[in-house]
């Protein structure tokens, strides 16, 4: 089963969910803004994707943080605290694929390859 994590009103999340639906892929959706994300899950994602891939530094949430807060994102523990406080910092979507691997963001080519 594929697990998609994100925020439902995010355009990139919408595109990924639409692609999965049109591909008849079985998946679940987790709204991490409403349902949160556990420390264990964030730790696992960081190990698989790296901090730079998981934190959305191009978004308005990141840009709105004070430099001292942005600095907390340099180490995993600080980054986890920030992402739990500000879920919009997490690059969307985060996808846990059936094989246990994790990807961030949406690319039709990537999703297509993963579904084959």
N, C-alpha and C positions, 0 to 999 in steps of 0.2 A: 504494500500500500504506500502511496505517495502522500506525504504530509506537507502542506503549503502553509507557511506562516507569513502574516503580513497585516495590512490595514485595508479593509474592503474598499475605501474610497480612493486608494492609490491607483493611478492609471496603469502602472507597471504590474501591479497585482491583478488588476482587472484583465489585462492582456494575457497574463500567464494562466489565470483560471479559465478564461475563454478558450485558450489553446488546448488546455487539458480536457475540457469538456468536449470540444470538437474532435479530439483524438480518442474519445471514449476511454480515457485513462481513469482508473479508480483513484480518488484522492479525498483527503479531508482538508478542511481549512480551519486555521487557528488564528483568530483575531488577537494579536499580541498586545494591542492597545487596550482592549477590554479584558482579556483573559490573562495578560502578563506572560512572562517567560521566566522559567526557573534559572537559578544560578548554574545548576548542573547542565541544563540545555545550552546556555550561553557558553559555558566552558567547552562543551563538546564542539559547538560550532566554531569557536575561536581556534581550537586545535586543528579542525579540518580545513578551515578557510583562511585563517589568519585575521588579525585585527583590521588590517587595511581593507580587506574585502568585506568585512562585516559591518564596519561603521561607515555610514553615509556622510562623508565630509563635504559633499556638494549641496546638501540640503539646507533649508532655512533653519532647521533646529540646531544643526552644528554651528552654522554661522552666527546664530543668536547666543551661543554660549560664551561666557567670559573666558578669556585665555587661560585662566587658572583651571577652569573646569575642563577645557579642551585638553589641557596637559594631563589630567587624570586618565585620559584614554590611552596613554602611552604604555600602561601595563594592564594585563588581563583583569586583575581585581578591580582596578579603578574603572576600566571600560565596562565591566559587568554592572557595577553600581550605576554608572551613567545610563547605560542602555535600559536598565530596569526602571530608572527614574524618568527617562525620556525615550520611550519605545520608538519614537519616530527617528531616532538616530540609527536604528538598524536598517541596513540596506534591504530593500524589498524586491521580490519576495525571498524568503529563505525557504529552500525546498530540501526536505529529507527524502531522498529517493528510496525505492524499495530495497536497494542493495546496501543501504545504510550511509551512503555518501551524502554530502551536503553541498549545495550550490547557492549562490546569491545572485539576485537580479534575474532578468528575463532576456533570453535570446531564443528566437524561434529555432535557429539551427541547433543550439545546445539542447533545448527541450526535445526536438525531433530526434536527435541522436540518442538521448537518454531513454526515450520510449521504444527504441528498436531493440 
